[in-house]
Amino acid sequence: MWFYDEERIWGEVQAFRREAHSLENKHLQLRVALRDAEAALRSEPENEELKLRVEQLKKRLEELDRQAPWISYLVPLEVLLWTDPHG
């Protein structure tokens, strides 16, 4: 029997994906906005408004990472939680 054959476990996987999807989208939007703001700041290093924007975006990313630290993992959390172990 495969791990995903158990209906209860598959339901938990689907529930996690639904909850995580909005957080992942928010994280991606923040990272893209930060990348763009840092690029703009490189072209205008004296711009105080851009400096403030970069600081705010970094702070929001840190807050999101504290709320859901798995968002920045190199290996997706789903793989760590619900795949078969090696061996």
N, C-alpha and C positions, 0 to 999 in steps of 0.2 A: 504494500500500500504506500502510495506517495503522500508526502506531507500535505499537499493541497487537496487530497481526496477527502480530508476531514472537513465537513461543511462548517463546523464551528470556527475552525482556524481560518478558513478562507474568508468568513464573514469579518473576522478581526482584521485581516489584511485589508479588505475593502474599506472598512471603517477608518483604519489608519490612513489610507491613501486619500480619502475624502477630507479628513481633518488636515492632513499635511499639505494638500495641494494649495490651499490659500496662503499658508505661511511660505511655501516655496516661491509662489508668484510674487509675494511681497518682498522677499529676500532678493529675488532676481531684479525687480524694479529698483530697489534701493541700490544694488550693486551697479546697475547700468547708469542710474542717475549720478552716483558717486564717480564713476569712470568719466562721464561727460563733464562733471563739475571740475574734476582734477585736470582734465585736458584743457578746459577753458582757463583754469587758474594758471597753468603753465604758460599760456599765451599772454595773460595779464596778471603777473605776480603781485602787483600792488593793489589789486581790486579787493577791498575789504568785504564787499558783499559776497564775492565768490569764496573767500576764505571762511566766512561764517557759514555759507551753504555746505562746504566740504566738511566742516566740523559737525554740523547738525546731522548730515547724512552718516558720518562715521559713528556718531552717538546712537542714532537709530538702528544702525546695523549691529552695534554692540548689544543694545537692548534686545533685539530680535535673537541674537546668538545666545544670550542668557536665557531667554524664554524657551528657545528650541535649539539646544546646542548641536543636535544631530544634523542640523541644516548645513553645516560647514564640513561634515565628515567627508573624507575622500571616497569612502565606500558608502553607498546608500544604506540607510538604516534598515530598509526592507530586506536587503541582502543579508545583513548581519542577524536579523531576527528570524527570518522565515525561510532561509535556504538550508539545504542539507549540509552538514559539516563535511569537511574534507576527510578522506580516509577510506 
